[in-house]
């Protein structure tokens, strides 16, 4: 591992350890702000909770670069008299994406540890909630009404800790360690979108130490992406410029012709929008220039801050650059080279968005 790899992995691990459920991204934002402020000319938090850093550049039109801070998580739906909790998801995933195990309950007064549980497999049809999910019995896919959180506390004790309907529940910190997979891969929960946020910070550092961007760049670390791109759409509507460029994880599946061992994924469309061809083409060109073997993709069940912004009329132009990722919205795997590669492509794009072509067409 090189010194640079050690530095980005240390930052990525720090980001992964912080809880950042939708609407409660404060701890992640604090780490990003600490890293971002020395690299930009101005930094602030907007009304939607987005962290924004402005790096001033030349005469080219401004670009908004977005990576989201929120993570897939859960919301307490009901506190039961026996102290167990029923949940509903914040974002698109199912219990099987996370697996049963330790969770952090972010009470208003205290953070508690609980266990996401289904119940004993040593049961019969007299326990229908469990029975119906067994492959050799009911064969019903495990869903949120089937599971609960065991807290080991009474309903009164939970109330004293500030746990109620609406309390966020996250995968516990004990399950958030970044792991090495084989020689060339990293695995962990919430690489979506902490890996892309790390790449954005690496890009900002490289631009600051180099010739700088062709135009003003707004680095936006957004809120609420997993529940509809709320923060990103707000930032696209309120910040200068026409182009929103999202940084994301990208699915690596045969239907898209993408692989986790390949180069950066450049999206030409997703479920919400057609990305601007000139943006995607330029990202492909920059990745090619660096020998990264980029992967063009037309994505299906996928959305981003950029596509939400364009679909809602908050931006005129949109692009999407992705880290090739195995098992998106689950226990995710990326290549160790993916984060530096994304940062390098982003630097090349921001230094020369049009590749030497006149900027008038963007204005």
C-alpha positions, 0 to 999 in steps of 0.5 A, a space after each residue: 500500500 502506498 502512502 497516498 492509499 494509506 491516507 485515503 483509506 484512513 479518511 474513508 474508514 473515519 467516514 464509514 465509522 460515523 453515523 449518517 442517516 437521512 436527516 441526521 448527517 451531522 457527524 459525517 458533515 463535520 469530518 467532511 468540513 474539517 477536510 474541505 475547509 483548508 482546500 476551498 475559498 469559502 465553505 458553509 452549510 446551506 438551509 438543506 444541511 448540505 456542506 458546500 465548498 467553493 473553489 474559485 477558478 477561471 472563466 468557464 461556467 461553474 460546476 456543482 460536484 455532488 457526493 452524498 453524506 447520508 446512508 441507508 438506515 432505518 426509522 423506528 416505527 413503533 416502540 412496543 410495550 416489551 421494549 422491542 422496536 419495529 422499523 421502516 427503512 430509510 432508503 431502498 433496501 431490505 433486512 437481507 441487505 444488512 443482515 441480522 446483528 448489532 444496530 445503533 439506536 440514535 436516541 435523542 439523549 443517548 445512543 443505544 445498542 440493539 440487535 436486529 432480530 428475526 427470531 429462532 429458526 428452531 420454530 414451527 408453524 406456531 411462529 408464523 412470522 418466522 415460519 413464512 420466511 423459511 425457504 423450505 416452508 413459507 418461502 416469503 422474502 424477508 421484509 421489515 415487518 418480519 424483523 424487530 430490534 431487541 433492545 434489552 430495555 423497558 419501554 420506559 428506559 427507552 423513553 428516558 433515552 429519547 427513543 420514540 417513533 422517528 428515531 434513526 437506527 443504523 448499522 452499529 459501529 462494530 460492523 463498519 470496519 473496512 476490510 481487504 478482499 483479495 489483493 486488490 479490493 476493499 469491502 464494507 457497508 456504506 461505500 455508498 457514498 462515503 467512497 465517492 465523498 473521499 474521492 471528491 476530497 482527494 480531487 479538491 486537494 489535487 486541484 488546490 495544489 495544481 493549476 486549479 479548475 477552469 471555472 468555479 467549482 462548488 463541492 457539495 456534500 449533500 443530505 437526503 439523497 437516499 430518500 429522493 435527492 432532497 439536498 442535491 436538488 435544493 443545491 442545484 436550484 440555489 447555487 450558480 451554474 447549469 451543470 450538476 455532476 454527481 459522484 456515486 457507486 455504480 452497479 457492476 452487473 452483466 445487464 449493464 456490461 460493467 465489472 468491479 475490476 473495470 475503470 470508472 463507470 460513466 452513465 449516459 442515463 438512469 431511471 430518472 434522466 438522460 445525462 448530457 452527452 457532452 458531459 458523459 463523452 468528456 468524462 469518458 475521454 478523460 478516463 481514456 487519456 489516463 488509461 483507466 478503461 472507462 465503462 459506459 453504462 445505461 442504468 436502470 433501477 438507479 437515481 442520483 443527486 444529478 438525475 433528481 435535480 434534472 428531473 425536477 428542473 433544478 438544473 439544465 445539465 447533468 452528469 454521473 461518474 461512478 465507482 464500479 461497485 459490487 453489491 450496491 446497497 448491501 455489503 459493497 466491494 470496490 477496487 482499491 484503485 477506484 477512489 484515486 481513479 475517480 478523483 483523477 478523472 474528476 480533476 481532468 474534467 474540472 481542469 478542462 470540461 470541454 477539452 479545449 472547446 469554446 465554452 459559449 455553448 455552455 452559457 
